[in-house]
Amino acid sequence: MRRADKLALLSLLAVAAAFLHPAIALLVALFFSLFFAGFVALKLLRIDLSFLELACFSVLLSVLLSTHLVYWFSLVFGYVTHAVLLVFAVVSAFAFAVKDWTLPKPSDGRALLAALLLFAL
């Protein structure tokens, strides 16, 4: 099994664990809606970005993608926890199509920290 498949399977297992307890669901929702969805989309598009750009665009794209996907899925299934977790399962399924999970080397840790703090505000 490839490393990429192991990471995608781990994300599916996280979604499955989210059905067990609301606290686990909250942590999984934060991870998926604030990072993972955008990261998978950028890796599927094979856009060559630096580490800082990848981190920032993953956050931005994750918020955009996850909110739109949750909205459209909630129109079909109703706005319930299962619909939100179904969105995350779909994103995890797309993670199996990612061929290259390698990250670029960070060039400056201070710039990354400043960018993440800017997004946190």
ZAMARGU-4260 file (C-alpha; in steps of 0.2 Angstrom, whole numbers, plus 5000, padded with zeros to 4 digits):
<rodrens>
0) 5000/5000/5000 | 5007/5017/4995 | 5010/5030/5008 | 4997/5041/4999 | 4984/5028/5001
5) 4988/5026/5020 | 4986/5044/5023 | 4969/5044/5013 | 4963/5029/5023 | 4968/5038/5039
10) 4957/5052/5035 | 4943/5040/5031 | 4946/5032/5048 | 4945/5049/5056 | 4928/5053/5048
15) 4922/5036/5055 | 4928/5040/5072 | 4919/5056/5072 | 4902/5046/5072 | 4907/5040/5089
20) 4908/5055/5100 | 4904/5074/5097 | 4921/5080/5104 | 4930/5069/5091 | 4918/5076/5077
25) 4923/5093/5082 | 4941/5090/5080 | 4939/5081/5064 | 4928/5095/5057 | 4941/5108/5062
30) 4954/5098/5053 | 4944/5095/5037 | 4936/5112/5036 | 4952/5122/5040 | 4966/5113/5031
35) 4963/5096/5023 | 4950/5100/5010 | 4960/5114/5002 | 4976/5103/5003 | 4968/5089/4994
40) 4962/5101/4981 | 4978/5109/4978 | 4987/5092/4977 | 4974/5086/4965 | 4977/5101/4954
45) 4996/5098/4955 | 5000/5117/4958 | 5018/5119/4962 | 5018/5131/4977 | 5031/5135/4991
50) 5028/5129/5009 | 5021/5145/5014 | 5010/5147/4999 | 5003/5129/5001 | 4999/5132/5020
55) 4990/5148/5016 | 4981/5143/5001 | 4976/5126/5009 | 4968/5136/5024 | 4959/5148/5012
60) 4953/5135/4999 | 4947/5123/5013 | 4936/5136/5021 | 4929/5140/5004 | 4927/5122/4998
65) 4920/5115/5014 | 4907/5128/5017 | 4900/5126/4999 | 4900/5108/5000 | 4892/5107/5017
70) 4879/5120/5010 | 4875/5109/4995 | 4875/5093/5004 | 4863/5100/5018 | 4851/5105/5004
75) 4849/5087/4999 | 4851/5078/5016 | 4846/5092/5029 | 4858/5101/5040 | 4863/5087/5051
80) 4879/5081/5058 | 4879/5066/5046 | 4878/5077/5031 | 4893/5087/5037 | 4903/5071/5040
85) 4897/5064/5023 | 4906/5079/5015 | 4922/5075/5024 | 4920/5057/5018 | 4919/5063/5000
90) 4934/5074/5002 | 4943/5059/5010 | 4938/5048/4995 | 4946/5061/4983 | 4962/5060/4994
95) 4965/5043/4986 | 4967/5051/4969 | 4982/5061/4976 | 4998/5054/4969 | 5011/5065/4977
100) 5009/5070/4996 | 5027/5077/4998 | 5028/5094/5005 | 5040/5108/5000 | 5054/5112/5013
105) 5049/5127/5023 | 5061/5142/5019 | 5057/5154/5034 | 5048/5148/5049 | 5044/5166/5054
110) 5035/5170/5038 | 5024/5155/5040 | 5020/5159/5058 | 5015/5177/5053 | 5004/5171/5039
115) 4995/5158/5050 | 4993/5171/5063 | 4986/5183/5050 | 4973/5169/5045 | 4969/5166/5063
120) 4963/5184/5065
</rodrens>
